[in-house]
Amino acid sequence: MLGKIITFNKATNEGKILGENQEAYDFHIGEWLSDKNINVGQAVYYDVEEDEARNIVIDELLSSKYILHLKIDVSIVE
């Protein structure tokens, strides 16, 4: 499933993911499979087992912020 991290408590290593179905799923850091830190707002893929998020990975495309700068040179040839 696709969702977003809505809370994460570093003291307890627990958080919640809000799924596209608008259901919130608890998770523990032990289910975090990415090498990047957990941040609120990250888009993630996950499985649901026993009403908890499992096998959580970051959706790199949705979590990344891209800035595109274009430089256009125009020449008029007569």
MIKE-117637 format. One record per residue: residue number from 1; y, x, z of N, C-alpha, C in turn; residue in one letter. Coordinates in nm, 2 decimals, padded with zeros to 4 digits. Layout:
SITE num    n.v    n.u    n.w   ca.v   ca.u   ca.w    c.v    c.u    c.w residu
SITE NUM      Y      X      Z      Y      X      Z      Y      X      Z      A
...
***
This chain:
SITE num    n.v    n.u    n.w   ca.v   ca.u   ca.w    c.v    c.u    c.w residu
SITE   1 -00.12  00.08  00.00  00.00  00.00  00.00  00.12  00.09  00.00      M
SITE   2  00.23  00.03 -00.04  00.36  00.10 -00.04  00.45  00.04  00.07      L
SITE   3  00.51  00.13  00.15  00.60  00.08  00.26  00.70  00.19  00.29      G
SITE   4  00.77  00.17  00.40  00.88  00.25  00.44  00.87  00.28  00.59      K
SITE   5  00.89  00.40  00.64  00.90  00.43  00.78  01.02  00.36  00.84      I
SITE   6  01.00  00.28  00.94  01.11  00.21  01.01  01.14  00.26  01.15      I
SITE   7  01.04  00.32  01.21  01.06  00.39  01.34  00.96  00.50  01.35      T
SITE   8  01.01  00.60  01.43  00.91  00.71  01.47  00.97  00.77  01.60      F
SITE   9  00.88  00.78  01.70  00.91  00.83  01.83  00.84  00.97  01.85      N
SITE  10  00.92  01.07  01.85  00.86  01.21  01.86  00.79  01.23  01.99      K
SITE  11  00.84  01.16  02.09  00.78  01.18  02.23  00.64  01.13  02.23      A
SITE  12  00.61  01.02  02.17  00.48  00.96  02.17  00.40  00.98  02.04      T
SITE  13  00.47  01.04  01.94  00.41  01.06  01.80  00.36  00.93  01.74      N
SITE  14  00.43  00.82  01.77  00.39  00.69  01.71  00.51  00.63  01.64      E
SITE  15  00.48  00.55  01.54  00.59  00.48  01.46  00.54  00.35  01.40      G
SITE  16  00.63  00.30  01.31  00.60  00.18  01.24  00.63  00.19  01.10      K
SITE  17  00.55  00.13  01.01  00.58  00.12  00.87  00.60 -00.02  00.83      I
SITE  18  00.70 -00.05  00.75  00.72 -00.18  00.70  00.67 -00.19  00.56      L
SITE  19  00.57 -00.27  00.54  00.51 -00.28  00.41  00.59 -00.37  00.31      G
SITE  20  00.55 -00.36  00.18  00.62 -00.45  00.08  00.59 -00.60  00.11      E
SITE  21  00.49 -00.62  00.19  00.45 -00.76  00.23  00.53 -00.81  00.35      N
SITE  22  00.63 -00.72  00.39  00.71 -00.75  00.51  00.64 -00.75  00.64      Q
SITE  23  00.52 -00.70  00.64  00.44 -00.68  00.77  00.47 -00.54  00.82      E
SITE  24  00.47 -00.53  00.95  00.49 -00.40  01.02  00.36 -00.35  01.07      A
SITE  25  00.33 -00.22  01.04  00.20 -00.16  01.08  00.23 -00.04  01.17      Y
SITE  26  00.17 -00.03  01.29  00.18  00.09  01.37  00.10  00.20  01.31      D
SITE  27  00.15  00.33  01.35  00.07  00.44  01.31  00.09  00.55  01.41      F
SITE  28  00.00  00.65  01.41  00.00  00.77  01.49  00.01  00.89  01.40      H
SITE  29  00.08  00.99  01.45  00.10  01.11  01.37 -00.03  01.17  01.31      I
SITE  30 -00.14  01.14  01.38 -00.27  01.19  01.33 -00.31  01.13  01.19      G
SITE  31 -00.24  01.02  01.15 -00.27  00.96  01.02 -00.18  01.01  00.91      E
SITE  32 -00.08  01.10  00.95  00.01  01.16  00.86 -00.05  01.27  00.78      W
SITE  33 -00.06  01.26  00.65 -00.13  01.36  00.57 -00.04  01.45  00.49      L
SITE  34  00.09  01.43  00.50  00.18  01.51  00.42  00.23  01.63  00.51      S
SITE  35  00.27  01.74  00.44  00.31  01.86  00.51  00.46  01.85  00.55      D
SITE  36  00.53  01.75  00.50  00.67  01.73  00.54  00.69  01.65  00.67      K
SITE  37  00.80  01.67  00.73  00.83  01.59  00.85  00.84  01.44  00.83      N
SITE  38  00.82  01.37  00.93  00.83  01.22  00.92  00.98  01.19  00.95      I
SITE  39  01.04  01.11  00.86  01.17  01.06  00.87  01.18  00.91  00.85      N
SITE  40  01.26  00.85  00.93  01.29  00.70  00.91  01.35  00.68  00.77      V
SITE  41  01.30  00.59  00.70  01.35  00.56  00.57  01.27  00.61  00.46      G
SITE  42  01.17  00.70  00.49  01.08  00.76  00.39  00.99  00.65  00.33      Q
SITE  43  00.98  00.65  00.20  00.88  00.57  00.13  00.74  00.63  00.14      A
SITE  44  00.64  00.56  00.17  00.51  00.61  00.19  00.40  00.52  00.13      V
SITE  45  00.29  00.58  00.10  00.17  00.51  00.06  00.08  00.52  00.18      Y
SITE  46  00.00  00.41  00.21 -00.09  00.41  00.32 -00.20  00.31  00.30      Y
SITE  47 -00.30  00.32  00.38 -00.41  00.22  00.39 -00.39  00.14  00.52      D
SITE  48 -00.45  00.02  00.52 -00.45 -00.06  00.64 -00.59 -00.07  00.69      V
SITE  49 -00.61 -00.03  00.82 -00.74 -00.05  00.88 -00.71 -00.10  01.02      E
SITE  50 -00.78 -00.21  01.06 -00.76 -00.27  01.19 -00.61 -00.29  01.23      E
SITE  51 -00.54 -00.34  01.13 -00.39 -00.37  01.14 -00.31 -00.25  01.18      D
SITE  52 -00.36 -00.13  01.14 -00.28 -00.01  01.16 -00.27  00.07  01.03      E
SITE  53 -00.16  00.14  01.01 -00.15  00.23  00.89 -00.23  00.35  00.91      A
SITE  54 -00.31  00.39  00.80 -00.39  00.51  00.80 -00.37  00.58  00.67      R
SITE  55 -00.41  00.71  00.67 -00.40  00.79  00.55 -00.27  00.79  00.48      N
SITE  56 -00.16  00.82  00.56 -00.02  00.81  00.52  00.02  00.93  00.44      I
SITE  57  00.08  00.91  00.32  00.13  01.01  00.24  00.27  00.97  00.19      V
SITE  58  00.36  01.07  00.17  00.49  01.04  00.12  00.49  01.00 -00.03      I
SITE  59  00.57  00.90 -00.07  00.59  00.87 -00.21  00.70  00.97 -00.25      D
SITE  60  00.66  01.08 -00.31  00.76  01.18 -00.35  00.87  01.13 -00.44      E
SITE  61  00.84  01.04 -00.53  00.94  00.99 -00.63  01.04  00.90 -00.56      L
SITE  62  01.00  00.81 -00.47  01.09  00.72 -00.40  01.16  00.79 -00.29      L
SITE  63  01.11  00.89 -00.23  01.17  00.96 -00.11  01.26  01.07 -00.15      S
SITE  64  01.26  01.12 -00.27  01.34  01.22 -00.32  01.48  01.17 -00.37      S
SITE  65  01.58  01.25 -00.35  01.71  01.21 -00.40  01.74  01.30 -00.51      K
SITE  66  01.77  01.25 -00.62  01.80  01.33 -00.74  01.95  01.32 -00.77      Y
SITE  67  02.01  01.43 -00.80  02.15  01.43 -00.85  02.15  01.50 -00.99      I
SITE  68  02.20  01.43 -01.08  02.20  01.47 -01.22  02.35  01.50 -01.26      L
SITE  69  02.37  01.62 -01.30  02.50  01.66 -01.35  02.49  01.69 -01.50      H
SITE  70  02.57  01.63 -01.58  02.57  01.65 -01.73  02.70  01.71 -01.77      L
SITE  71  02.69  01.81 -01.86  02.81  01.86 -01.92  02.79  01.84 -02.07      K
SITE  72  02.89  01.78 -02.13  02.88  01.75 -02.27  02.99  01.82 -02.34      I
SITE  73  02.96  01.90 -02.44  03.06  01.96 -02.53  03.06  01.89 -02.66      D
SITE  74  03.18  01.85 -02.70  03.19  01.78 -02.83  03.27  01.86 -02.93      V
SITE  75  03.22  01.88 -03.04  03.30  01.96 -03.15  03.31  01.86 -03.27      S
SITE  76  03.43  01.86 -03.33  03.45  01.78 -03.45  03.46  01.88 -03.56      I
SITE  77  03.37  01.86 -03.66  03.37  01.94 -03.78  03.43  01.86 -03.90      V
SITE  78  03.53  01.92 -03.97  03.58  01.84 -04.08  03.54  01.91 -04.21      E
***
